[in-house]
Amino acid sequence: MEKQKLSGVNTPLILGICSIVTFCCCFGFPGIILGLIGLNKAKKVKSIYNENPELYIHSGNIEAGRITSIIGLVLGIIYIIYFIYLIASGDFTANWEESQEIINEILDR
């Protein structure tokens, strides 16, 4: 019997990569959301593969998707903790004003 490709094997990898890329957007929330969805998809695909491993071609993308989703999730959580720290310490407004000055200088050129 010929082995077939497991459907959805690349989805966790794509979601994991997107979670790493987008963790800095919107204060870390996209990274967390995509990371959690990627972990969930990787778990589902891995369970399907483990039920009948002789039917499917093994792909390393399942494990790579799980790892990238974990990385994106952790980065998103760290970014949120850092953002909360900035707000609590009062440094956020100073950094925000400094960033606005830099942007205005660039735009005025």
C-alpha positions, 0 to 999 in steps of 0.5 A, a space after each residue: 500500500 502506498 503512503 499518502 501525504 497527511 493533509 494539514 501538515 504545513 498549517 502549523 508551520 505557517 501559523 508558527 512562522 506568522 506568530 513569530 513575524 507578527 508578535 510585535 504588532 498590536 502589542 503581542 496579541 497576534 503572536 499569542 493567538 496564532 501561536 495557540 492556533 498553531 499548537 492546536 493544529 500541530 496537536 491534531 495533525 500529530 494525533 492523526 499521524 500517530 493513529 496510523 503512522 504506516 498510512 502517512 508519509 512522515 513530515 518534519 513540518 509537524 514538529 517544526 510547526 509546533 516549535 515555531 508556534 511555541 516560539 511565537 507564543 513565548 515572544 508574544 507573552 514576553 512582549 505583553 509583559 514588557 508592555 505592562 511593565 512600561 505602562 506600570 513604570 511610566 516609561 511608556 509615555 516618555 518612550 512614546 513621545 521620543 518615538 513621535 519626535 523621531 518620526 516627525 524628524 524623519 517626515 520633515 526631511 
